[in-house]
């Protein structure tokens, strides 16, 4: 993937040579869409876990799979939400 931005020594961000604002905004919109989809999947995994707990299936294979999926999604969201130069967010 070709970068559309460059970070300067002062920490500021500029467009890469030959890149337009429109191209950069389209790429940003794509990342925001991915973030929204991951957040929705995370909520669905939490709901599935709650349902399985309510059914008394907290030790089932399905519960373990849903928990693993929730943790995977949490890690991906954490990476997307981390801003450069800031410490990572605490685990969800």
N, C-alpha and C positions, 0 to 999 in steps of 0.2 A: 504494500500500500504506500503510495506516495504521500508524503506529508504536505499539507496545504498551509501550514503555519510554521513559523520559526520563533524560538524563544531567544531573546537577546541576552547579553551579559547582565543587563539591568533587571532581568526577569520579565520584561514586557514581551508581548506577543505581537508579531506582525505576519502579514501574508507572505507566503513563499513567492519567489520570483515567478511570474507568469500565472499566478493564481488570482481568481477574481473573488470578490466578496460573495457573490452568488454561489460559487462552487463551495466555498467554505461554509456558508449557511446551509447548503444542501447536505453536506457531510455532517454538520452539527445536528441537523434535523434527524438524520439517520441514527446517530448515537442516542438522541433523546427518545426515538421510537423504540430502540432496543432496550433502553432503560425502562421505559413504561411497560413493555412486554415482560421483562424479567420481574418487575415489581408485581405485576398481575399474577404471574406464575407463582411467585413467592406467597402471595395471599392465598392462592388456591391450595398450595402445599400446606399452609397453616390450617386451612379449613379442613383438609383431608385428615390431618393429624388430630384435630379436635373431634372430628366425627369418629375416627377409630378409637380415640380415648373414650368417647361416650358409649361406644359399643363394647368396651372392656377388652379391646384388642391392642393394648399398648405394647404387648410383647410379640406381636405377630410379624411375619415377614413383610407384609404390606405396610405396617407402621414403620418398620426399619427402613424400607425403601423410601417412604414419604419423608422421613426424617433426613435421610441422606440427600434427597432432592432439595429439601429446604436449606440444608447447610451449603450445598453446592450453589444454589441461587443466592444465598446470603453472601458468599465469598465473591461471586461475580458482581453483585450490587455494590459491595464494599469497594471493589477495584474501580468501578465506574464512578463512584461518588467521591473517591479520594482526590483532593485537589493537589497539584504540585506544590511541594514545599510544606505541606501540612502533615502532621502525624496521622497514621491510619485511624479510622473511626473504631470505637470499641465494638466487639462482636455483637451481633443482634441477639 
